[in-house]
Amino acid sequence: MNPTTNTTVEALVARRIRQDVQSMHAYAIQDSRGMVKLDAMENPHRLPPELQEALGKRLGALPFNRYPDGRVNDLRRSLAEQADIPQGFDIMLGNGSDELISLLAMACDVPAQLGTPKPVILAPVPGFVMYAMSAQLQGLDFVGVPLTADFALDVPAMVEAIALRQPAIIYLAYPNNPTANLWDEADMSQVVAAGAAAGSIVVIDEAYQPFSSRTYLDVIRANPAQNAHVLLMRTLSKFGLAGVRLGYMLGQSALIAQVDKVRPPYNISVLNYECALFALEHLEVFSAQALDIRAQRAILLEALRAMPGVKAWDSDANMILVRIEGEGERAQSVFDGLKSRGVLIKNVSKMHPLLTNCLRLTVGTAEENQKLLKALKESL
């Protein structure tokens, strides 16, 4: 490389790229080639061959020379029907939930006036990293309220922080990532009410809803007026379309309409919406896959709890959080052992002090789970 050019680029970065961005790390994606991939909460099942062929023909006939058209609204209507949303509610689509999280931060970035603080995004921690990242990239403050030692909501701490900081957005992942648990219903009710009292938008993130025993949408349906400040997010990624990148958010139409104004035009491609429509037409296939994943989760949990030196928590998602007991960097040692045996999981032990020596395991197929268990025993 030309030394002069390199120096110029370094000077350009130093002058024009935000200092906090320069100090950040890009979202890391592990190399999974040749591995049993159990690190990203993906549905391990592919489409049956006959549906692969049918989808291929359908996608091949799309007009790629044209921008996305009214079919995107067909998808919104189909999702609204499938979710059975209340009257007066609407749906907004995103290129995955990540885009929706970024757009929410953008829409709520109200300029601070003299004597007023800048807006705040608040969430329990440990939780999904994009909540904090969206705040940082938009120049908002992020307030993380630690969970209890058993990963429950610390309701007094949450209510106090909400009253003190008056957050623009409160995120409640339901189930949570990476802990995989559902919050207690009474705890949820108190935090959502505290958000209403503070004039906050409460976002219930149900990314793992296909594997969960409860949905907050039932609460919204029962009392839409009391949940007028609540937005509910879901994604088709865990459902089985991680490669398609399609998330959606529902809430009161007037609130959705305001957030939708910051959405980029044509953010949902013809491939996105046609794949999603196809999947919804074959919902029974994906529902059967989710049922199998839940069954495999129970088998995996039982096997993990029989292993000495491993603590496994209950899960309402397609992942299981475990702690490798013992002294030293046990989680890293076991992670390396699994990787050397061709099994890729997620080491979350450095994400937060509550996750010390913890690993996150995605629930795979029966065969993949057996390979995981064998490699885990050997690594321990």
Secondary structure, DSSP 8 states (H G I E B T S, - for coil): --HHHHHHHHHHHHHHS-HHHHT---------TTSEE-SS--------HHHHHHHHHHHHTS-TTS---THHHHHHHHHHHHHT--TTEEEEEESHHHHHHHHHHHHT-----TT----EEEEEES--HHHHHHHHHHT-EEEEEE--TTS---HHHHHHHHHHH--SEEEEESS-TTT-----HHHHHHHHHHHHHHT-EEEEE-TTGGG-S--THHHHHH-TGGGTTEEEEEESIIIIITTT--EEEEEEHHHHHHHHTTS-TT-S-HHHHHHHHHHHHTHHHHHHHHHHHHHHHHHHHHHHHTSTTEEE---SSSEEEEEE-SSSSHHHHHHHHHHHTTEE-EE-TTT-GGGTTEEEEE---HHHHHHHHHHHHHH-
